Amino acid sequence: FKYNPEGSFFEMLVPTVDTVRFGYILDKLLSVRRSVLYTGGTGVGKSVVARGLLDSIAERQSYVPVFINFSAQTSSSRTQEMIESKLEKRKKNVLGAP
């Protein structure tokens, strides 16, 4: 673990046996193209573990991860807006990866 004074407190993760285990399992499941659903209480590190692994995968391969946070108030049109905002416009009605 290396402390980054510039980093957000809410994005900081001090590795524990559990977070390393969760990251390892997530990495192995994704490497064989399996879907993963993490569940658990608030603040246990689910999002931080997933984001850290996806960022490391993006560095190793040519992927651009997109992180979208949902709440009970998130509508389908807002979800579409969030996804489309991450894409490039290719033609009039055609969007593609950046």
C-alpha positions in Angstrom: 0.0 0.0 0.0 1.3 3.4 -0.9 -0.5 6.5 0.4 -1.4 9.1 -2.2 -2.1 12.5 -0.5 -3.7 13.7 -3.8 -6.2 10.9 -3.9 -9.8 11.1 -2.7 -10.5 9.6 0.8 -13.5 7.8 -0.7 -11.4 6.1 -3.4 -8.6 5.0 -1.0 -8.3 1.3 -0.2 -5.9 -0.2 2.2 -5.5 -3.8 1.1 -6.8 -6.4 3.5 -7.0 -10.2 3.2 -10.6 -9.8 2.1 -10.1 -7.1 -0.5 -7.2 -8.9 -2.0 -9.3 -12.1 -2.1 -12.2 -10.4 -3.7 -10.0 -8.8 -6.3 -8.3 -12.1 -7.1 -11.6 -13.9 -7.6 -13.0 -11.0 -9.7 -9.9 -11.1 -11.9 -10.1 -14.9 -12.4 -13.8 -14.8 -13.2 -13.4 -12.0 -15.7 -10.5 -13.7 -17.4 -12.8 -16.6 -18.3 -15.5 -14.2 -19.3 -17.9 -14.9 -16.4 -20.4 -12.3 -15.1 -19.8 -11.2 -11.5 -22.2 -9.6 -9.0 -20.7 -8.2 -5.8 -23.1 -7.7 -2.9 -22.5 -6.5 0.6 -23.1 -3.8 3.0 -22.4 -0.1 2.5 -18.7 0.9 2.7 -17.1 -2.5 2.5 -15.1 -1.7 -0.6 -17.1 -3.4 -3.4 -16.9 -0.4 -5.8 -13.3 0.4 -5.0 -12.1 -3.2 -5.5 -14.0 -3.4 -8.8 -12.8 -0.1 -10.1 -9.2 -0.9 -9.1 -9.3 -4.2 -11.0 -11.0 -2.6 -14.1 -8.4 0.2 -14.1 -5.6 -2.4 -14.1 -7.2 -4.4 -16.8 -7.5 -1.2 -18.9 -3.8 -0.6 -18.5 -2.9 -4.1 -19.6 -5.3 -4.3 -22.5 -7.0 -1.8 -24.8 -10.2 -1.3 -22.8 -11.7 1.9 -21.6 -13.9 1.2 -18.5 -16.9 3.3 -17.9 -18.2 3.7 -14.3 -21.9 4.6 -13.8 -23.4 5.1 -10.4 -27.1 4.2 -10.0 -29.6 5.2 -7.4 -33.3 4.7 -6.9 -33.9 7.9 -8.8 -31.9 7.0 -11.9 -34.1 6.8 -14.9 -33.6 4.8 -18.1 -33.2 8.1 -20.1 -30.5 9.3 -17.7 -28.8 5.9 -18.0 -28.8 6.3 -21.8 -27.4 9.8 -21.5 -24.6 8.7 -19.2 -23.6 5.9 -21.6 -23.8 8.0 -24.7 -21.7 10.8 -23.1 -18.8 8.4 -23.0 -19.0 7.5 -26.7 -17.9 9.4 -29.8 -20.3 10.4 -32.5 -19.3 8.7 -35.8 -22.2 9.7 -38.0 -25.6 11.2 -37.5 -27.1 8.3 -35.5 -23.9 6.2 -35.0 -21.9 6.2 -31.8 -18.7 4.3 -31.2 -15.9 3.7 -28.7 -13.5 6.6 -28.1 
